[in-house]
Amino acid sequence: MKEWTPAEIQEYKQREAEHGRNFREDGPDWYDAKHGVRSYLQLVTVRAHLRLQRHHILLDVGSGLGRTALAFAPHVKKVIAADISPHKIRLLKNTIERLSIANIEPVVVDASETGRFENAVDRACSVEVLQHIPSHELRQNALSNIRAALRDGGRAVVVVYRWNPQRWPDKEGEHEDGRYRYAFDPQELDAMLRNAGFSQVRVTGCNNFPPGVTRRYPQLTRRVAIADQWFSRTPISQKTGEFLLGVGIR
């Protein structure tokens, strides 16, 4: 595991804050265009594990352009969309204004630093975010801050890369665009959630079915989504999911 110096961490955080400066005014559509139905299947499963209700306040950690916030806003009272990049938050503000969405509050927040929210929300999620935070300590801080933001009995769901040696020989590295990435194993994510103070921790997998199935047979998308929700509750999904899905209760 790479040992990060304080200077390297600050440099990387600055790059993350600048990430999105050149994005177009197209909201999260670029992600769906790149990943297709995979994004839809992932969010359907995350929503099922969050058990959202209309009176809930949801914290979306690492919201980016609002892929998760926009999908979940119709199902809750309010979404706090937090991201380290002011450029992405600006684009998200433009999107919710254009769509006349009143229950999303975009804010610029570094998830790995001192928590801005305490006992403020009923649900929290972080979808494909922890995997881009440099250093184990900062990833652990982010999970602790997520727990601190929850009210007693609140539920959090996090989704991260699952380490699959067939896909990545190394657990950590860089994407083609230079962005840091880290892949987790189930035991590691379980331990981190428990160290953050979560109880009733469960780690399984999501996106358990090859994307080629729905690309070839798009009429099966809804059935595949239902199947993935069910499969994501089984221990074997730790080995079959493209991502790990961790659930914890405050």
ABEGO torsion letter per residue (X at the ends): XBBBBAAAAAAAAAAAAABGAABBBAEAAAAAAAAEAAAAAAAAAAAAAAGBBAABBBBBBGAEAGAAAAAAAAABABBBBBBABAAAAAAAAAAAAAAGBAABBBBBBBAABBBABBGABABBBBBGAAAABBEAAAAAAAAAAAAAABBBGBBBBBBBBBBBAAABABABEBBAAGBBBBBBBAAAAAAAAAAAGBBGBBBBBBGABBAAAAAABAAAAAAAAAAAAAAAABAAAAAABABBBBBBBX
